Amino acid sequence: MTDQELITELEGLRNTMIAVATGGPRIADVNEQYQRVFAAVAAELARRHIDNPITYGSLWDWYGRWSSGDLPSYQSRRVFVGELINPIINRVRTGRTGDVHPTGWQRVDRTVGELRDRLASARNEEQFQAVGLLGRDTLISLAQAVYVRDRHPTVDGVEPSSTDAKRMLEAYLAVELIGGTNEEARRHARSALDFANAVQHRRTATFRDAALCVEATTTVVNVIAIVAGRRDPQ
């Protein structure tokens, strides 16, 4: 099952659960189809070693839950189902897993997580462009976390502004990865930084542009975190 097929099936389970709990079709009319889809989804999640948050293998099980008293309104049921299933849809769509390694730079970690969440919910050009803007903010926060003016002279001698992430990060890498043995690492880091900057500024934003921005930005964050010793074994 491809990612898109799994997402489609998860969305189908979510929509069916909401529909039967909000005055939609009778359970008897859709339960058999629901159970078939549930079984396929459960098997695929198990194959991917992803915990299945959906514990209702039958719509009658779901009926028992929503009629227990603490989900009295249609809205409360919609919210419950959304909070149950949407995170796993986002995880499949973005590749974001539960074992993301934080850098310890709180603002950087927060925006990296938000980047993937924004990508998962983006549906139009403006929202895809917003992902790029957040990617830019992520690199600015990263640069501000590691750049030290007296220690990291810029490569071109130009004083960076407080938002000049590219110049600050290039200066940081030039000092912290100094020496011939680090040339490949510097080249990789610079390439990732150049790519992140390029995709962040694309005006004709699509899902692919936004997804590339997220991955490029995350790569830069990971490289800098390694150079800074934030990923060293404790």
ChimeraX attribute file (.defattr): number of C-alpha atoms within 10 A of each C-alpha:
attribute: neighborCount
match mode: 1-to-1
recipient: residues
	/A:1	9
	/A:2	9
	/A:3	14
	/A:4	12
	/A:5	11
	/A:6	19
	/A:7	20
	/A:8	13
	/A:9	18
	/A:10	22
	/A:11	16
	/A:12	15
	/A:13	22
	/A:14	18
	/A:15	15
	/A:16	20
	/A:17	25
	/A:18	21
	/A:19	17
	/A:20	19
	/A:21	24
	/A:22	15
	/A:23	9
	/A:24	11
	/A:25	13
	/A:26	12
	/A:27	19
	/A:28	10
	/A:29	10
	/A:30	14
	/A:31	19
	/A:32	13
	/A:33	12
	/A:34	19
	/A:35	16
	/A:36	12
	/A:37	18
	/A:38	21
	/A:39	12
	/A:40	14
	/A:41	21
	/A:42	19
	/A:43	13
	/A:44	17
	/A:45	16
	/A:46	12
	/A:47	9
	/A:48	9
	/A:49	9
	/A:50	15
	/A:51	10
	/A:52	15
	/A:53	12
	/A:54	17
	/A:55	11
	/A:56	15
	/A:57	16
	/A:58	18
	/A:59	22
	/A:60	13
	/A:61	11
	/A:62	19
	/A:63	15
	/A:64	11
	/A:65	14
	/A:66	18
	/A:67	12
	/A:68	10
	/A:69	9
	/A:70	10
	/A:71	16
	/A:72	11
	/A:73	12
	/A:74	15
	/A:75	12
	/A:76	14
	/A:77	21
	/A:78	19
	/A:79	12
	/A:80	14
	/A:81	17
	/A:82	16
	/A:83	11
	/A:84	16
	/A:85	17
	/A:86	17
	/A:87	15
	/A:88	21
	/A:89	20
	/A:90	19
	/A:91	17
	/A:92	20
	/A:93	18
	/A:94	20
	/A:95	12
	/A:96	16
	/A:97	12
	/A:98	8
	/A:99	6
	/A:100	10
	/A:101	11
	/A:102	16
	/A:103	19
	/A:104	11
	/A:105	14
	/A:106	13
	/A:107	14
	/A:108	23
	/A:109	19
	/A:110	12
	/A:111	18
	/A:112	24
	/A:113	15
	/A:114	16
	/A:115	26
	/A:116	23
	/A:117	18
	/A:118	21
	/A:119	23
	/A:120	21
	/A:121	14
	/A:122	18
	/A:123	12
	/A:124	12
	/A:125	15
	/A:126	14
	/A:127	18
	/A:128	26
	/A:129	24
	/A:130	19
	/A:131	27
	/A:132	30
	/A:133	16
	/A:134	20
	/A:135	28
	/A:136	23
	/A:137	18
	/A:138	26
	/A:139	27
	/A:140	19
	/A:141	20
	/A:142	24
	/A:143	25
	/A:144	17
	/A:145	13
	/A:146	17
	/A:147	19
	/A:148	13
	/A:149	13
	/A:150	6
	/A:151	11
	/A:152	18
	/A:153	20
	/A:154	19
	/A:155	15
	/A:156	9
	/A:157	9
	/A:158	9
	/A:159	13
	/A:160	15
	/A:161	9
	/A:162	11
	/A:163	15
	/A:164	15
	/A:165	23
	/A:166	19
	/A:167	20
	/A:168	28
	/A:169	24
	/A:170	23
	/A:171	23
	/A:172	25
	/A:173	25
	/A:174	19
	/A:175	14
	/A:176	16
	/A:177	16
	/A:178	13
	/A:179	10
	/A:180	9
	/A:181	9
	/A:182	14
	/A:183	13
	/A:184	11
	/A:185	16
	/A:186	20
	/A:187	12
	/A:188	15
	/A:189	22
	/A:190	18
	/A:191	14
	/A:192	20
	/A:193	22
	/A:194	16
	/A:195	17
	/A:196	25
	/A:197	20
	/A:198	14
	/A:199	23
	/A:200	25
	/A:201	16
	/A:202	15
	/A:203	13
	/A:204	10
	/A:205	20
	/A:206	18
	/A:207	18
	/A:208	12
	/A:209	20
	/A:210	28
	/A:211	20
	/A:212	17
	/A:213	30
	/A:214	26
	/A:215	19
	/A:216	23
	/A:217	27
	/A:218	22
	/A:219	17
	/A:220	24
	/A:221	23
	/A:222	18
	/A:223	19
	/A:224	22
	/A:225	19
	/A:226	13
	/A:227	16
	/A:228	15
	/A:229	10
	/A:230	17
	/A:231	16
	/A:232	9
	/A:233	5
	/A:234	4
